[in-house]
């Protein structure tokens, strides 16, 4: 039996549970039982939005100041994967799930070597954690990597504000607490629209992710998630990763069986060299697969327009319908730009997938070359394996091309 009681003296949630609580839930309740707001620093922090909104809270992670586009993610778990997703570079992440940090941090739960978000906003942060695999608390992880955050924020109210006003730039600070100063900094922060960021997160030189495999895949890294590479490796692919600015001739000299254009941050319209590379690759006859930013670059290379969304899709519960099979997939998404359906010529491509929440384009089948792309992340497995067939289909495409 679980009993919840509120101590008037301590004014925080107390949880006691008996032996009948299932073992897989005990870590969650342990984190709640040991979460004490008074254990945090008493120093204040502020979050200021470009529209003049300012909210106060308590600092978490590293002390300091950081800015970026404020967006929100609706996932209930996976905060460490979200924090380290290169596609979030330059953004402040606000988690809609209230309890963050209760299962700590572990190196194997990362999509990159360090956090990629510029800040973290949460409702109730836990320095205590219960997880046998965890190596440290999320607070220590953030502090070690210099990631600035703020807790004690009414995230539900702020999410509704963002949904109404649209995503906008913001600044988190535990050093400058002047409202006017912080709002000015948020307003002066560079807009995500027109911003090229992939060059900041790509690898510095080519490297082999796997040494052998049945198919050789040349991955263009615009901020590739590690789980994409893991998925290719699990399917017995020989994977070599190239920096996003690599000339196509260099990648082709490796004699790949297919090309892959990865996810990544920023505005794809600010990447003319990558678009030209994708266009050139489409004339080579090799099968091409693109995810997220790669999907948008492939669309632009075929003359299809891309625009910035009012809010964007970020979460692990987005329903996507496969128009070819009629099946609905539960997908993970992370994008603030999307393909304009009005600009799609039937001579160029067909829409293969749509988002059931807002009917935005989630997939394209191209007609003038052997390739396809999706806006969502099939490697993230929220379904858990609803979308794995896309990787298998790509492998079949490479097999039929050899």
C-alpha positions as CSV (number, residue, x, y, z in Angstrom):
1,X,0.0,0.0,0.0
2,X,1.3,3.4,-0.9
3,X,0.6,6.4,1.4
4,X,1.2,10.0,0.5
5,X,1.4,12.6,3.2
6,X,2.4,16.3,3.3
7,X,4.5,17.5,6.2
8,X,3.5,21.0,7.2
9,X,6.9,21.5,8.6
10,X,9.0,20.5,5.6
11,X,6.4,21.2,2.9
12,X,7.5,18.5,0.5
13,X,6.1,15.2,-0.6
14,X,6.7,12.2,1.7
15,X,6.3,8.7,0.3
16,X,6.2,5.5,2.2
17,X,5.7,2.1,0.6
18,X,5.4,-1.4,1.8
19,X,6.9,-4.6,0.4
20,X,4.0,-5.1,-1.9
21,X,5.0,-2.2,-4.2
22,X,6.4,-3.9,-7.3
23,X,10.2,-3.8,-7.5
24,X,10.3,-2.0,-10.8
25,X,8.4,1.0,-9.2
26,X,10.5,1.3,-6.1
27,X,13.2,3.4,-7.7
28,X,10.5,5.9,-8.7
29,X,9.1,6.1,-5.2
30,X,12.5,6.2,-3.7
31,X,13.4,9.3,-5.8
32,X,10.2,11.0,-4.7
33,X,10.7,10.1,-1.1
34,X,14.2,11.5,-1.1
35,X,13.4,14.6,-3.2
36,X,13.7,17.6,-0.9
37,X,13.5,21.1,-2.4
38,X,15.4,22.4,0.6
39,X,18.5,20.5,-0.5
40,X,19.0,22.7,-3.5
41,X,21.0,25.9,-3.5
42,X,19.0,28.8,-2.0
43,X,20.4,31.1,-4.6
44,X,17.9,32.1,-7.3
45,X,17.9,31.7,-11.1
46,X,15.7,33.3,-13.8
47,X,14.4,32.3,-17.2
48,X,13.6,35.2,-19.5
49,X,11.8,34.9,-22.8
50,X,12.2,37.3,-25.8
51,X,8.5,38.4,-25.4
52,X,9.3,39.8,-22.0
53,X,8.1,36.9,-19.8
54,X,10.4,36.3,-16.8
55,X,10.0,33.4,-14.3
56,X,12.1,32.7,-11.2
57,X,13.4,29.3,-10.0
58,X,16.4,27.6,-8.5
59,X,19.6,26.8,-10.5
60,X,20.6,23.2,-11.3
61,X,23.7,21.9,-12.9
62,X,26.4,24.5,-13.6
63,X,26.1,28.1,-12.4
64,X,26.2,30.6,-15.2
65,X,24.1,31.9,-18.1
66,X,23.0,30.3,-21.4
67,X,20.5,31.1,-24.2
68,X,18.8,29.6,-27.2
69,X,15.5,28.8,-28.6
70,X,13.1,27.6,-25.9
71,X,11.2,24.4,-26.9
72,X,9.6,21.6,-25.0
73,X,9.7,17.8,-25.1
74,X,6.7,15.7,-24.1
75,X,8.6,12.4,-23.4
76,X,8.2,10.8,-20.0
77,X,11.6,9.2,-20.0
78,X,14.9,9.5,-21.9
79,X,16.0,12.9,-20.6
80,X,19.7,12.0,-21.0
81,X,19.1,10.9,-24.7
82,X,17.3,14.2,-25.2
83,X,20.0,16.3,-23.6
84,X,22.7,14.7,-25.8
85,X,20.8,14.7,-29.1
86,X,22.9,16.8,-31.5
87,X,19.7,18.0,-33.2
88,X,19.0,20.1,-30.1
89,X,22.2,22.1,-30.4
90,X,21.4,25.7,-29.7
91,X,18.1,25.1,-27.9
92,X,16.9,25.3,-24.3
93,X,15.0,22.2,-23.5
94,X,11.9,22.3,-21.3
95,X,10.6,18.9,-20.1
96,X,6.9,18.6,-19.7
97,X,7.2,15.5,-17.5
98,X,7.6,17.1,-14.0
99,X,10.1,14.7,-12.3
100,X,13.5,14.8,-13.9
101,X,16.7,13.3,-12.6
102,X,15.2,10.5,-10.6
103,X,17.1,7.7,-12.4
104,X,20.4,9.5,-12.6
105,X,22.9,9.5,-15.6
106,X,24.8,6.8,-17.4
107,X,27.2,7.0,-20.3
108,X,25.4,4.4,-22.3
109,X,22.3,6.5,-22.4
110,X,23.8,9.2,-24.5
111,X,23.5,10.1,-28.2
112,X,26.7,12.1,-28.1
113,X,29.8,12.5,-25.9
114,X,28.4,15.6,-24.1
115,X,25.2,17.5,-23.7
116,X,24.0,19.3,-26.8
117,X,21.2,21.5,-25.4
118,X,22.1,24.9,-24.2
119,X,20.0,24.7,-21.1
120,X,17.4,22.6,-19.2
121,X,14.1,23.8,-17.7
122,X,12.1,21.4,-15.3
123,X,9.3,21.5,-12.8
124,X,10.8,19.2,-10.1
125,X,14.5,18.2,-10.3
126,X,15.8,15.3,-8.2
127,X,19.4,15.2,-7.1
128,X,18.8,11.9,-5.5
129,X,18.4,8.9,-7.9
130,X,17.6,5.2,-7.8
131,X,19.1,3.2,-10.6
132,X,21.5,0.3,-10.3
133,X,23.1,1.3,-13.7
134,X,23.5,5.0,-13.0
135,X,27.0,6.3,-12.6
136,X,26.1,9.7,-11.1
137,X,23.3,12.1,-10.5
138,X,21.9,14.2,-13.3
139,X,23.0,17.3,-11.4
140,X,26.6,16.1,-11.2
141,X,26.5,15.2,-14.9
142,X,25.2,18.7,-15.8
143,X,27.7,20.4,-13.6
144,X,30.6,18.3,-15.0
145,X,29.7,19.3,-18.5
146,X,28.9,22.9,-17.7
147,X,25.2,22.6,-18.6
148,X,23.0,25.4,-17.0
149,X,19.5,24.6,-15.8
150,X,16.6,25.9,-13.7
151,X,14.0,24.1,-11.6
152,X,10.9,25.1,-9.8
153,X,9.2,26.4,-12.9
154,X,5.5,26.0,-13.7
155,X,6.3,24.1,-16.9
156,X,2.7,23.4,-17.7
157,X,1.9,27.1,-17.8
158,X,5.0,27.9,-19.8
159,X,4.3,25.2,-22.3
160,X,0.8,26.6,-22.9
161,X,2.4,30.0,-23.3
162,X,4.8,28.6,-26.0
163,X,2.0,26.8,-27.8
164,X,0.1,30.1,-28.0
165,X,2.9,32.4,-28.8
166,X,5.2,30.0,-30.7
167,X,8.8,29.0,-29.9
168,X,11.1,31.9,-29.1
169,X,14.5,32.6,-27.7
170,X,15.2,32.7,-24.0
171,X,18.0,33.0,-21.5
172,X,18.7,31.1,-18.3
173,X,20.9,32.8,-15.7
174,X,22.0,32.4,-12.1
175,X,24.4,35.3,-12.4
176,X,22.4,38.1,-14.0
177,X,19.1,38.5,-12.2
178,X,18.0,41.8,-13.8
179,X,14.7,41.2,-15.7
180,X,15.3,43.9,-18.3
181,X,18.9,42.8,-18.9
182,X,17.9,39.2,-19.4
183,X,15.0,40.0,-21.7
184,X,17.3,42.1,-23.8
185,X,19.8,39.2,-24.1
186,X,17.0,36.8,-25.1
187,X,15.8,39.3,-27.8
188,X,19.4,39.7,-29.1
189,X,20.0,35.9,-29.3
190,X,20.4,34.7,-32.9
191,X,17.2,33.3,-34.4
192,X,17.1,29.6,-35.3
193,X,15.6,30.6,-38.6
194,X,18.4,31.0,-41.1
195,X,21.0,29.5,-38.7
196,X,23.4,26.9,-39.8
197,X,24.4,24.6,-36.9
198,X,25.3,21.2,-38.3
199,X,29.0,22.2,-38.8
200,X,29.2,22.7,-35.0
201,X,28.2,19.1,-34.2
202,X,29.6,17.1,-37.1
203,X,32.7,14.9,-36.7
204,X,36.1,16.5,-37.5
205,X,37.3,13.7,-39.8
206,X,36.0,10.4,-41.3
207,X,36.0,7.3,-39.1
208,X,34.8,3.7,-39.3
209,X,32.0,2.9,-36.9
210,X,32.1,-0.7,-37.8
211,X,34.9,-2.6,-39.7
212,X,32.9,-5.2,-41.5
213,X,29.4,-5.9,-42.7
214,X,27.3,-7.0,-45.6
215,X,26.6,-3.5,-46.9
216,X,28.9,-0.5,-46.9
217,X,27.0,2.7,-45.8
218,X,28.6,6.1,-46.1
219,X,27.0,8.3,-43.4
220,X,26.9,12.0,-43.8
221,X,27.2,13.3,-40.3
222,X,25.2,16.5,-39.7
223,X,24.8,15.6,-36.0
224,X,24.1,11.8,-36.3
225,X,22.6,10.1,-33.2
226,X,24.6,7.2,-31.9
227,X,21.5,4.9,-32.0
228,X,21.3,5.3,-35.8
229,X,24.8,4.0,-36.1
230,X,24.0,1.2,-33.5
231,X,21.0,0.2,-35.6
232,X,23.0,-0.1,-38.8
233,X,25.7,-2.1,-37.0
234,X,23.0,-4.4,-35.5
235,X,21.9,-5.1,-39.1
236,X,25.4,-6.2,-40.1
237,X,26.3,-3.0,-42.0
238,X,29.8,-1.7,-42.6
239,X,29.4,1.9,-41.5
240,X,31.8,4.7,-42.3
241,X,31.0,8.2,-41.0
242,X,32.0,11.4,-42.9
243,X,31.9,15.1,-41.8
244,X,28.9,16.9,-43.2
245,X,31.0,19.0,-45.5
246,X,32.8,16.1,-47.1
247,X,32.9,16.3,-51.0
248,X,30.8,13.5,-52.5
249,X,33.8,12.3,-54.5
250,X,35.7,11.5,-51.3
251,X,32.8,9.5,-49.8
252,X,32.3,7.6,-53.1
253,X,36.0,6.7,-53.2
254,X,35.2,4.2,-50.4
255,X,32.8,2.4,-52.8
256,X,29.7,2.4,-50.6
257,X,26.6,0.5,-51.4
258,X,24.4,3.3,-50.2
259,X,24.5,6.9,-48.8
260,X,22.8,8.1,-45.6
261,X,22.0,11.7,-44.7
262,X,21.7,12.1,-40.9
263,X,19.7,14.2,-38.5
264,X,21.1,17.5,-37.2
265,X,20.3,21.0,-35.9
266,X,19.5,24.3,-37.5
267,X,17.8,25.5,-40.6
268,X,18.4,23.2,-43.7
269,X,17.8,26.2,-46.0
270,X,21.1,27.7,-44.6
271,X,23.0,24.6,-45.9
272,X,23.4,25.1,-49.7
273,X,26.5,23.0,-49.9
274,X,24.8,20.0,-48.2
275,X,21.8,20.5,-50.5
276,X,24.1,20.5,-53.5
277,X,25.8,17.4,-52.2
278,X,22.5,15.6,-51.9
279,X,21.5,16.7,-55.4
280,X,24.8,15.4,-56.8
281,X,24.4,12.1,-54.9
282,X,20.9,11.6,-56.4
283,X,22.6,11.4,-59.9
284,X,25.0,8.7,-58.8
285,X,22.5,5.8,-58.8
286,X,23.2,4.7,-55.2
287,X,20.3,4.1,-52.8
288,X,19.9,7.1,-50.4
289,X,18.1,7.2,-47.0
290,X,17.6,10.3,-44.9
291,X,16.3,11.0,-41.4
292,X,15.1,14.3,-40.0
293,X,17.5,17.0,-41.3
294,X,18.6,14.6,-43.9
295,X,15.0,14.2,-45.0
296,X,14.7,18.0,-45.4
297,X,18.0,18.3,-47.3
298,X,16.9,15.6,-49.7
299,X,13.6,17.4,-50.2
300,X,15.3,20.7,-50.9
301,X,17.6,19.0,-53.4
302,X,14.5,18.0,-55.4
303,X,13.1,21.5,-55.3
304,X,10.6,20.9,-52.5
305,X,10.3,23.7,-50.0
306,X,10.9,23.6,-46.2
307,X,9.5,26.0,-43.6
308,X,9.9,26.7,-39.9
309,X,7.1,25.4,-37.7
310,X,5.2,27.5,-35.2
311,X,6.0,25.1,-32.3
312,X,7.5,22.0,-33.8
313,X,7.3,18.3,-32.8
314,X,9.4,17.1,-29.9
315,X,8.4,14.0,-28.0
316,X,8.1,10.2,-28.0
317,X,4.4,9.8,-28.6
318,X,3.8,11.3,-32.1
319,X,1.3,9.1,-34.2
320,X,2.4,8.7,-37.8
321,X,0.4,7.0,-40.5
322,X,2.1,5.0,-43.2
323,X,0.0,5.8,-46.3
324,X,1.2,2.7,-48.1
325,X,0.2,0.2,-45.5
326,X,-2.4,2.1,-43.5
327,X,-0.7,1.3,-40.3
328,X,0.0,3.9,-37.5
329,X,3.4,4.1,-35.9
330,X,4.2,5.6,-32.5
331,X,7.2,7.7,-33.2
332,X,9.9,9.9,-31.6
333,X,10.3,13.3,-33.2
334,X,12.6,16.3,-32.8
335,X,12.2,19.0,-35.5
336,X,11.3,22.6,-35.8
337,X,11.3,22.7,-39.6
338,X,9.1,20.6,-42.0
339,X,8.5,19.9,-45.7
340,X,5.8,22.1,-47.3
341,X,3.3,19.7,-48.8
342,X,2.1,22.3,-51.3
343,X,5.5,22.3,-53.0
344,X,5.7,18.6,-53.6
345,X,5.5,17.7,-57.3
346,X,4.2,14.2,-58.0
347,X,6.9,13.9,-60.6
348,X,9.5,14.3,-57.9
349,X,8.1,12.4,-54.9
350,X,5.1,11.0,-53.1
351,X,4.2,11.6,-49.5
352,X,4.6,8.2,-47.7
353,X,3.8,9.2,-44.1
354,X,1.8,11.9,-42.4
355,X,1.5,13.0,-38.8
356,X,-2.0,12.3,-37.5
357,X,-1.9,15.3,-35.1
358,X,-1.5,18.0,-37.7
359,X,-1.2,16.2,-41.1
360,X,2.4,17.4,-41.6
361,X,4.6,15.5,-44.0
362,X,6.6,12.7,-42.2
363,X,8.0,10.7,-45.2
364,X,8.8,11.0,-48.9
365,X,9.3,8.4,-51.6
366,X,11.4,9.9,-54.4
367,X,10.8,9.0,-58.0
368,X,13.9,10.2,-59.9
369,X,16.4,8.2,-57.8
370,X,16.4,5.2,-55.5
371,X,15.7,6.8,-52.2
372,X,13.3,7.7,-49.4
373,X,13.3,9.8,-46.2
374,X,11.4,10.3,-43.0
375,X,11.0,13.3,-40.7
376,X,10.8,11.2,-37.5
377,X,13.4,9.0,-35.8
378,X,12.9,5.3,-36.5
379,X,16.0,4.4,-34.4
380,X,14.5,5.8,-31.2
381,X,12.1,2.9,-30.8
382,X,9.2,4.4,-28.8
383,X,6.8,1.9,-30.3
384,X,9.2,0.1,-29.6
385,X,9.9,-1.3,-33.0
386,X,7.1,0.1,-35.2
387,X,9.5,1.8,-37.6
388,X,12.5,-0.6,-37.7
389,X,11.3,-1.8,-41.1
390,X,12.7,1.4,-42.7
391,X,16.2,0.3,-42.0
392,X,15.5,-3.2,-43.3
393,X,13.9,-1.7,-46.4
394,X,17.0,0.4,-47.0
395,X,19.1,-2.7,-46.8
396,X,16.9,-4.5,-49.3
397,X,17.2,-1.5,-51.6
398,X,21.0,-1.7,-51.4
399,X,20.8,-5.5,-52.0
400,X,18.7,-5.0,-55.2
401,X,21.1,-2.4,-56.4
402,X,24.2,-4.6,-56.1
